[in-house]
Amino acid sequence: QLPGTQSVLPVNTVAALMGIPVIIYVIFKNRADDL
């Protein structure tokens, strides 16, 4: 096993961290379209 496998972040946590920038991008994109 690779070192540090016991401290791997949960999949949902990784997905949330990856999703935050996408959500922010979509919000700003929608605001720009409204302007």
VENSUL-V401663 format. One record per pair of residues at least 6 apart in sequence whose C-alpha atoms are under 7 Angstrom apart, sorted by the first residue. I is the first residue (numbers start at 1). J is the second residue. Records with the same first field share a line. If there is no record, write none. Layout:
# VENSUL-V401663
I = J ; J
This chain:
# VENSUL-V401663
none
